[in-house]
Amino acid sequence: MANKVLLKKTVTTPVRKNVALVAHDNMKPELIEWAEKHKEKLIKHNLMATGTTGNLMQKQLKVPVQALISGPLGGDQQLGGLIAEGKIDVLIFFWDPFEPMPHDPDIKALLRVAAVWNIPIACSVSSANFLISSPLFDSEFERRVPDYDQYLKERL
């Protein structure tokens, strides 16, 4: 595949998006504060999060948040799988740049798969503010993604 250009196709991201919310332990208070500030916009979408973050968000915001497995126990990989399946449209991931994590390879893989599948990613309060204030956050938009079906046809 290194010598071959991966074909892409255009997909339409719906108005009601699947938004994943993730935060490292030191960043959970910031994510919750940010989510409370933007609750009215967030509740128009389907929210999901890795384990502890999801449970905290649901408790604090009093809105449904689908909680996956905890990040260090495989939640980051679970989320990456959902992105690859086209089931996540936006990733808001407040990661701690100062704290080494035992599951750093999982985090890198999550960010990589989000980039491969061309979904919007916010890694800080500022980038999350830009993302949520975009008119695209509440409307359909088109994005280019790998054309995996075409890839398989060429390989078989």
C-alpha positions, 0 to 999 in steps of 0.5 A: 500500500505504500506505493499505492494511493488510497482512493477516497470517496465523499461522505455526508456527515449528518446534522445530528452527529455522533460526538465522542468526548474523552479526557485524561484524568487531569483534564476531566474538570476542563472537559466537564466545564466546557461541556456545561458551557456548551450543553445546549449545542451538545444535547442536539447530538448523540454523545458518547465517551470513554468509561469514567469520562462518560459516567462523569459527563452523564452525572454532571450534565444530566443528559444521556451519554453512552459510556464505553470502556475506560480508556486504559482498559481498551476504550481508546481502541473501542472508540478508534474502531467506531471511528473506522466504522463511520460511527463517530463524526466528531472527536473532542479529546482533552489529553494531558500533554504533561502527563505520560500515560501507560496507554500512550500507544492507544492514544496515538492510534486513536488520533491517527485513525481519527485523522485517517477517517478525516473527522474533526478533532479538538484537543483543547478548550480553544480548539473545541470552542472553534469546532463547536462554534462552526456552522458545520457543527449543526449542519450537514457537511461533506468530507473525504474518507478512504474508499475501503470498498474500492480498496478491497476490489483492487486487492481481490 
